[in-house]
């Protein structure tokens, strides 16, 4: 068993129905779709003593998996928290009903309420259809929570106020944003707001900073740091499992250059132990912009959060 808890980024498939402007799909190899037997093995590998949460995401769109309904049913009653990230395009009412109660949190990626901006960002998706599905999710989901992940690109930030207002006017208030636009190990070649500006925007509009979603506890962070030779908090807090069942060195290893075994023959604790002894990877780390995403102010905020929780429980 692992000495600390982590988040698992689980990929049902690396296929996607979109070609978003910020996603380097040209770096992804052949299409992979997780099999039922592989997913059953993944579930057996997950336990709440080691896993803080499992986020079904990866580099594909989970809602287009051919066994979406069956996989959703396989999660029911599991003590481990399973969340899902989707672009929302294929999440019709039938699929929404399937995940209600089996998924703890559904996060829909959304760039802008302005159609021209949305179309340039979420290429190949129908904004009207996505909006209908989001509103349907808000009405249909009873046990599963709904959140919107706002895209932090310059074009989207220009229309952020009206996008936020649109969601708020419809009772959708769980809005999140990443404080960094992931550079995907140096693959992104477009201008972007500085991290300081993104953090300012997150505070200005009262958004939830996504970096907080991967921190189970301060003690787990300390043990993650002390246990790993390479001190990269974002990498050490997350283990990515590809659609073929491979444990990955880092969730930003889009090209699958470094694997650490497979769920079929290696436990999660064994994969973590193997990764703990590895150093940085020049090919992956040189151009990556997420290593420093946990700024001092954010770490201090986490400390205050857990301290206040501790005081409340003691009181």
Helices and strands as residue ranges (DSSP letters): E 6-10, G 25-27, H 36-45, E 51-56, G 62-64, H 68-74, E 82-86, H 93-99, E 105-110, H 115-121, H 127-140, E 145-150, H 154-158, H 160-169, E 175-177, G 184-186, H 195-204, E 208-209, G 210-214, H 218-227, H 233-237, E 238-241, E 246-248, E 259-262, H 268-276, H 282-285, H 296-314
